[in-house]
Amino acid sequence: MRLVLDTDVVIAAMRSDQGASRQLLLAALDRRVEVLASVPLILEYESVLTRPEQLDEIGITAAEIGDVLEAIVAVAEPVVLRFLWRPQLKDPDDEMVLETAVNGGADRIATFNTRHLAAAALAFGIRAERPGSIWREIEGSKT
């Protein structure tokens, strides 16, 4: 499965060691799923995760966030944004998630924001789903 993680999923994965978001991130780091990333998307992760309120909630330093992001970059398939499809979505911050998915040939976008992303992603043949749904599919494919 070729997967793009929306920023909200990465935040959830960092804030809690429980749940599907953390499992998806761990599966990506273990190369059990193919995670796709673009430079703008990684910069978005960094921008949001290093906000003081996020660092306080997560309980780690900005340098440690940098280490996590380096680990993601090390396993991610890099996506060059050859085509920009803007505007497709109401929220400009969601555009980089969609563009990474489209340019990278993703199968899925893991997001909590399905209301905004699902229709636009589906127009490109990509399913935008909540992390739990994607994680159940991955776990189900093992049997």
N, C-alpha and C positions, 0 to 999 in steps of 0.2 A: 504494500500500500504506500502510495506517495502522498505525503501529508504536510499541510501547512498548519502551524500552530498560531492562532490569533494571540495577540498580546494578553488578552484576558485569561487565556488558558495557561500561559507561562506564569502569569502572576499567581493564579490559583495553585499551580504546581509548586511554586516557591513558598507560598503562605501556609500550605498544609501538606503533611506527608500522607494524608489519607485521600482517597478519591481518584477518579479517572484521570484528572489532569496530571497528577504526579505520575501515574502509571504510564501515560502517553509520553511524558518527558523522559522517564526512565527507559521506556522501550526505544525511543529515538536514540538516547545515549548508548544503549546496548546494541544499536543497529538492528533491532527487531522490526522496526518500521523505518521507512525512508523519509526523513524529514527534509523539507526544502526551505531554503532561506535566501533572502536577498539582502544587500547592504542596507537599504532603507528599513527593512523589517527588523534586522538586528539592532540598528540604531534606535528604533522605536522601543524595542525590548529594554535596551540600556537606559533610555531616557525615563521610562516609566518605573523600572525596577530600582533605579538609584534615587528616586524621590525620597526625601527624608521620612515621610510617613510610611512608605513601603519598606524602607530599611528597618525602621523601628518595628513594624509588624512582622517582618520576616525574621528579624533578629540576627542579621549578618551585615558585614560592611560592604561598601561600594567595591572594594577590591575583590571580595569574595564573589560578588555578583559578576564582576569581570571574569573571574575564573569559570563560573558557570557558563557565561556567554561564549567564552573561548572553547569550552567543551562542546557546546551546541554547534558552533562554527566548524569544529574539527570533524564532526560526523555528518553535518548537513551537506546536501547537494546544493552547490551554489547556483543561484538563479540570477541571470542577467536580465534586467527588464528591457527587453528589446522593443516592446510595444507597450505604450501606456493607454489604458482603456478609459481614462477619466473623461467625464464624470459618469459613474455608474451608480454610486451610492450617496446617501444623504450625508454621511459622516466621512469627511476627507481622510481621517485616520484609518478607515477601513479599506480605502482604495489600495494601499500598499499590500495588504493581505490578499486581496483579490488579484492584483497584478502579479504578485509572486506565484500564486496558485495557477493562474492562466499561463504565464510565461514558463513555468516549471512543469506543466503538464500534470498537475496534482489530481489525485482521485478525490481527496477530501480536504475540507478546511475544518479543523477543530475549533469551535467557537461557542461562546455563550450568547453571542449576538446573532442567532439564526434569523431573527425577524428581519434584520437589515441585509444580511449577506446571502441568505438562501436563494432568493429569486435571481439575483445577479449572477451568483455562482452557477446555478442550474442552466442559465443561458449559455454558459461555456462548457456544460457537461460535467460540472464539479458539484459534489454534494457538500453543503455546509451543515454540519451536525454538531450536537453537543458532545463533549468528551466522553460521557458515559456510553452513548450509543456507539461511538467508534471503538471504545475499549471493549465493549461486549462483542462486537464483530471480530476484533482481533483475537480475543480469548476463544471465541467460538470456532475460529479457523484452525486452532491447534488440535482439535479433536478429529 
